[in-house]
Every structure is written in C-alpha cells, then in structure tokens.
C-alpha cells in the first residue's frame, strides 16, 4: 500500500505519535502521520483547494503528482497502524536531492509479452464497456492488481513491424530515415544498436519466441534462441505447415497441420472439433516460452541460475487470421479462393465460454475467445515465474504493438475494443497507437496507476539503466526507471508517429475489401476474388513510389496534454514536416477530450498549441515518411 504525506502537512502534525522520516533539510526528523488510503492509486493528486493534503480517493484522469515543487519520495520500510502492519511503503514530499535512491535488484531479468492488435479497451484493467459486455481477461486483471498500469502509454506505431522497430532500437518513426531503418525489416547487418544485442553483450541470456518481425534473422541479431515466424505475412495463418527455428525459415515441419482442410469453413470446423489434433501457433509460442523459462531456472524448485535473461514472447493474436493454408495460396494474386484467404476470421481452438453466444456473428465469438485464450497464456506465464521463484527478480511488461484492429470481418466497435478512443489500427488517433501497457516487478515496482506518457522507444534506455548499462546517446527514448520506481520524472518533449491520413481507406463498393501487405502495398479485392492495385472508384493509388508515399503521409505529435495531427505532410520532395503543415493540423486537449472529438485548431488556445507543437517537430528535424503503409 502507498500513502502520501505532504511536507507542509507533515510539519503541522509534529505532535502526532508514529515513526519518523527525513524532512526536506535531509537532517531533522519529525513524526509522520499514518492513515488508511486508497492503496491502488499512484500517483496521488492535488486539487487547488487541497494542494498540501493527502487525498484518499482515486485521482481524476489524468492525475498530477501532489508534491508541488517537491518530489515524492518512497520509503520501502514497513509501517504500522494501531499495531497492525498495513503499509508496504510511505510517500513523503521532499527536495529531490533528499530522496533516497530506491533499492533496485541487481541486473533484473526482463520478460516482454507482446500481444498483436489488442485494443486498449479489451483488457479489464482499462476503461471500456459495450452493449455486448466486456471480454473476460481474469489473468490480466490479476496481473494488473500487482502491476503499474499505464493509462497513457503508447505503442511505437499504428501497425506491426514499425512499432516493433521502435521497441528494438529506441528510435521513433520520425528518425527511421536518419538511421537507415526501413521500419519493416532489420537484417543482421543493420548499423544500429539493437535491444537484444545490447543485453547479450552485457551477459544476458536472450530469446525471442513467436512473431519475429522486424528481424529477418533473430538468432543473428542478438537472440541466443528463436522459434516462431520471421515473415509477418505468414503469421496471419495460425495453423501453418511450417515455422522457423534459429536462422532458418520454414525449417520446422508441423506435420499435423498438413491435414487442415483448405476451405476456411471446413478448417474452422475441423480445428475446433479436435483442437489437440493440430498445431496452433499460440500454443507453440507459449509452450516454448515456458520450456525456455524452466531451463533458465536450472531445475525444479528455487531458481538456481545466476545469468540474467531477456525473454521476448510475441504472440500473433488477436490479429485477424485465416483458417486456410500459408504460404500456399497466400493472397488473391497467388490464386487463393476468397473463403481460404488469410485474415478471414480469428482462428482459435475453441470458443469456450462464448460458444453459447449464437446471436453474435461467428467472427465476433472467435475474436472474444482468442482474447480470453491469450489471457490464459499470460496467466500461465506468470504462474511459472511464481513457481520458479523469479517474480522478485523479473520485470514483466505486457503491451500491444498497436491499437485494436478492424480486419478479417471483425468490427472494433462490437466490443468497444478501443475503450472509446477514436480510430483503430492504421490511424493516428489515440485508438491506433495507445497500448494497454502494464509493468510488474514484485517488490520493486509499486502497484497502482500511472498517467505518465511514454512509448515503445523508451524500453531500450529503460532496460539499459536497469541492467547497469549506458544507453547510446541521441536516442528518441528516455529511461522511465524513475516512473517505475514510483518517482516523478519530466515529461517527454514530444512523442511522434507517422502514417497517411486519419487511418481509413476511402469507402469501398459493396463486396470489396482491402488487403495490406508488409511490403508496403495495398490491394483491393473484388467480390469475385480478383485483386487490383487501384481503388475501384479511382480515388486512391495504392502501390506507392517514394514521392506518392510522401504525398499521403502525415504525422501525430503529443507534447504535455496536447496532441496535433497533420493528415498529410505538405512537403512532397523532402518528406519532412514544414511550416506549410500548420493550416491542416488538428489539435486536441487530451485530458478533457481523450476521445479526440473536438478539434480546437480554430480556437485561440488551439492555434497557439498548434504553433508550439509544430515548432517542436520542426526543431527536432523529423521525417514524415510512412512505413508499412
């Protein structure tokens, strides 16, 4: 539990009987009052009329630390109230230099669990609600109760590979061009420090299991061990005939899946009727992650290993998928039939508790089931950490690579998957980039809620600091260790993403659909299954050369409480933001308009913020190139 005691109020309670803590002069000691507060909320907040008082209730969203001019210092020693132990820690406001450095376990383990296209509102710990109820995520909800839950944390991008590129490099997409990053593929020859290579060089055991994008050869890029799928297109089929091991591709034959019927309908029926007869990629990822973890423990019972580890577990759900075969018959240009093409549903071995929901569309039952299936796997991972006594030495981060998807027949509106945020995957709105991120490190990271804004590119410098390393200079990311330790830290100067437009394809005629591929192309598929590169209404050319990409690419920037979106950069030649982008910038005040419903660009304060936001972007000399679009 966490209690905050302000300096001014602490001084006024000098006559109270309790234990003592250091005051802002770092020498004198005075008694500290103990009270029963809401232990699940951090940081506490101030109101103008009670700036120096402890608040008992949960803070409004987002909260402001209640230490005006001072720093919240955390005491880890147990406290007592009427003879009973009731607090794990006490927070007192002092001068920053007086705060004791928190005791951090030496060289912690890192476990990063990545969901694929999981919406901000699809985890029970985050605000949401729909006419069809909430999806069941009991294990993630339990995880959240012992974790720091980030209400305003962001993925690295609005689609897969570029988002994961930011995680592994510490750079956002505005800097990809300057560092030679394609945003889609990272070969072993890439001249940039990568997260796994950094940790491996520092003596960490490293493993990647599951979806490897953007790495083209994970085992040659810093990971000691890899099993999963390198080609992200092939990840969309959850019952493939082959997967990848080490630096090979399609070199592990999944013989059971050769019996999966070619027809999507027949495949769904067969796989659900006898799920143990086939190899579901989520199960493969999960079982190999557990096996690798147990190997690190050095045997049964108490953990015996001394080498720290970094385990990256990248699930391929709840991304839309196909029940057909991959790579055979991948995409309409390869001749697959419409009902056998990938991304025609949400493959899952069983609909479980949602099977009776026959009034729901089949794809929505499957989508709900796959989210709950993923939840169960996360629960087993955490139980294994507990079993191996690794909870107190392992920082676990759970996140999604981008916002909720709207693909494969699934509607992000059915379960309010974005939690009411505007947009979805492939959008610069919050619904496209906000992630249901949580961090858990038993005994070190205080449980509660944090409104601190950060993004995937902060992971590399954060892990570097915790591992006792110095992160490279010039990164876009910063270490969020102070936040993880329950202390305040300065906000980012800016957070930045690029993408064309506001995230929606121009309306399609009835029966048509759009398919996007990792190579950066978009094809439009007619009801007959015939594919073409041009929008059927002639409104959008979708096989882009560099100049056309710049024409459609835009950017979003967040600084403080304000967000600006430029749907299309005006400078086609340099592919960079420019002063000419100011008239097209949309402006939102996120604390009062988290759903981005009111564009303030035409108001006086909105115009001032637009100028400030664009000024920050221009000063940073960023690109507005688009990646995987």
Secondary structure, DSSP 8 states (H G I E B T S, - for coil): -EEEE-HHHHHHTTTS-S-EEE-TTSS-EEE-------TT--S-B--GGGTTS---S---SS--BS-TTSEEEEE-S-EEETTEEEESEEEEEE-GGGS------TT-EEEEEEESS--GGGSTTS----TT-----HHHHHHHHTSEEETTEE-SSSSHHHHHHHHHHS--GGGTGGGT--SS-B-TT--S--HHHHHHHTT-EEEEEEE-TTBSSGGGTT-SEEEEES-TTGGGBTT-SEEEETT-SS-EE-GGGGGS-SSHHHHHHHHHHTGGGS--HHHHHHHHHHHHHHHHHTSSSS----S-EEEEEE---SS-BBSS-SSTT-SGGGT--GGGSSSSB---S--GGGTT-TTS-HHHHHHHHHHHHHHHHHHHHHHHHHHTT-GGGEEEEEEESSS----TT--TTTTTTTTT-S--SS-SSHHHHB---EEE-TTTS--EEE---EEGGGHHHHHHHHTT----TT-S----HHHHTT------S-EEEEEETTS------TT-EEEE-TTS-EEEE-TTS-EESB-TTS--B-S--HHHHHHHEEEEEEETTEEEEESS-S-TTT-B--GGGGGGEEEEETTT-TT-----TTSHHHHHHHHHHHHHHHHHT-B---S--
